[in-house]
Amino acid sequence: MEEGALVTDTTTTSTATAPAAESDWSARAARLATLLAERGDVRDDAWKAAVAGVPRHRLVPAAYRQDTTGAWRPVDTASDAGLELVYSPETLITALEDRGGHQVAVSSSTKPDLMLRMLEVLDVRDGQKVLEIGTGTGYNAALLSHRLGEANVFSVDIDPELVDAARSRLAGIGYRPTLVAVDGVDGLPEHAPYDRIIATCSVPVVPWTWVNQLAPGGQLLVDLKVNDTAGNLVDLRRLPDRAEGRFTARWATFMTMRHHDGAVPIQSGERAMEAFERVTTAPAQPWWTHRVVWLLAQFALPAGVVIGMRLDPDTRQPTAGMLSAPDGSWTTIELAESGGVRRVTEAGPTPLWVAVEDAYQRWTGLGEPDWPRLGITVIPDRQWAWLDDPAGPRTWPISG
Ligand SMILES: C[S@@+](CC[C@H](N)C(=O)[O-])C[C@H]1O[C@@H](n2cnc3c(N)ncnc32)[C@H](O)[C@@H]1O
């Protein structure tokens, strides 16, 4: 991959933080732990103690936030306002990469409420060995080390700079889990098997290598996004010949897994094509309002479909959703409704919105299933989604 200018924070660890932060972080961390417990994100006291005991500001000495123009601005996490942010259920963006003149977030400390909900779903028990894919700041590795002891915690990230920074910051707060800079798609075979694997970046298919590195009965929690925003966290259990499990009730999304091989998102064509208009009752933004429909639509849409928005030039508010495909086909759907229907424009050889409408019809016909009724089965050369029963009649291939 042609690497852009990677903007990692280079601030050093504890010595860079103000003395005030050192004196009152534990009260803030304890407040965060109580908040997460009150909200039901944490039920297990051992996890609550981990949130209260890990100084997140030492792992995130600097972060970035987008201003109203979309530009990224540094945040001083040692300031009072910064500390409020650090000890709150907020994602903190910590690394940006320049892609064609645009700054794109490539690493973060995931919002603690989501992190803790995931750790609870993963049902981690004392003495278990855990592999994390996506070290980032090391905050999750610190929580795991607090709970399980550093010897049981393994974490990998594709970016060596991030791994080095996380390693030294974790050591600065007393944790030395095994951190390795590798492409996490291969897991970390030299320390397998693991009782639990947690991926904090999303993947379009579940790598069999991860399943293979799980101990019998082990659990794997991963954000499966078959395309862009289509998918959710899936909680898989290792069975003798497969991994199988259901999507989690709450929707979440992570940064997409990146690789060093130069793979870039497929761009749609720009060819001029005759367009035709009609109306529809399908949801205008399924990727936002009807996420299960959006996943079902992916099983019929061509690979590489990209979502966009048309904005009103004066208000900058979205007026239409847009899909485009690598073969040049595109569709727009007006967000404003008139008489219960919305206007759709389609162009090109592939009628993209038809796949969404069909998915919507199928979804309503199936009783509008929510995420936990859908699951995934992974075998070495194939994986598929299913409704209600892995061996039932409703299945959709994901790969193979
Ligand atoms: C949301 S961040 C991880 C947050 C982290 N767990 C924490 O607690 O701060 C996602 C991370 O996945 C990493 N990542 C992306 N592609 C990867 C890959 N192929 N292998 C390993 N890590 C990857 C990114 O570099 C980034 O640091």
The ligand as an SDF file (V2000), in Angstrom:
LIG
                    3D

 27 29  0  0  0  0  0  0  0  0999 V2000
  -10.4900    0.9640   16.7390 C   0  0  0  0  0  0  0  0  0  0  0  0
   -8.7570    0.7910   16.7220 S   0  0  0  0  0  0  0  0  0  0  0  0
   -8.4120   -0.3020   18.0520 C   0  0  0  0  0  0  0  0  0  0  0  0
   -8.7210    0.2000   19.4110 C   0  0  0  0  0  0  0  0  0  0  0  0
   -7.9480   -0.5000   20.4810 C   0  0  0  0  0  0  0  0  0  0  0  0
   -8.3970   -1.8580   20.6790 N   0  0  0  0  0  0  0  0  0  0  0  0
   -7.9160    0.2700   21.7800 C   0  0  0  0  0  0  0  0  0  0  0  0
   -8.3050   -0.2730   22.8040 O   0  0  0  0  0  0  0  0  0  0  0  0
   -7.4600    1.4050   21.7590 O   0  0  0  0  0  0  0  0  0  0  0  0
   -8.5130   -0.3040   15.3340 C   0  0  0  0  0  0  0  0  0  0  0  0
   -7.0930   -0.7260   15.1750 C   0  0  0  0  0  0  0  0  0  0  0  0
   -7.0470   -1.7830   14.2340 O   0  0  0  0  0  0  0  0  0  0  0  0
   -5.7900   -1.6920   13.6220 C   0  0  0  0  0  0  0  0  0  0  0  0
   -5.7630   -2.4930   12.3920 N   0  0  0  0  0  0  0  0  0  0  0  0
   -6.2450   -2.1690   11.1660 C   0  0  0  0  0  0  0  0  0  0  0  0
   -5.9790   -3.1470   10.2870 N   0  0  0  0  0  0  0  0  0  0  0  0
   -5.3100   -4.1030   10.9760 C   0  0  0  0  0  0  0  0  0  0  0  0
   -4.7630   -5.3630   10.6140 C   0  0  0  0  0  0  0  0  0  0  0  0
   -4.8110   -5.8140    9.3560 N   0  0  0  0  0  0  0  0  0  0  0  0
   -4.1510   -6.0890   11.5680 N   0  0  0  0  0  0  0  0  0  0  0  0
   -4.0680   -5.6300   12.8490 C   0  0  0  0  0  0  0  0  0  0  0  0
   -4.5630   -4.4490   13.2400 N   0  0  0  0  0  0  0  0  0  0  0  0
   -5.1840   -3.6950   12.3210 C   0  0  0  0  0  0  0  0  0  0  0  0
   -5.6040   -0.2130   13.3890 C   0  0  0  0  0  0  0  0  0  0  0  0
   -4.2530    0.1310   13.1580 O   0  0  0  0  0  0  0  0  0  0  0  0
   -6.1690    0.3620   14.6760 C   0  0  0  0  0  0  0  0  0  0  0  0
   -5.1720    0.6160   15.5930 O   0  0  0  0  0  0  0  0  0  0  0  0
  1  2  1  0
  2  3  1  0
  2 10  1  0
  3  4  1  0
  4  5  1  0
  5  6  1  0
  5  7  1  0
  7  8  2  0
  7  9  1  0
 10 11  1  0
 11 12  1  0
 11 26  1  0
 12 13  1  0
 13 14  1  0
 13 24  1  0
 14 15  1  0
 14 23  1  0
 15 16  2  0
 16 17  1  0
 17 18  1  0
 17 23  2  0
 18 19  1  0
 18 20  2  0
 20 21  1  0
 21 22  2  0
 22 23  1  0
 24 25  1  0
 24 26  1  0
 26 27  1  0
M  CHG  2   2   1   9  -1
M  END
$$$$
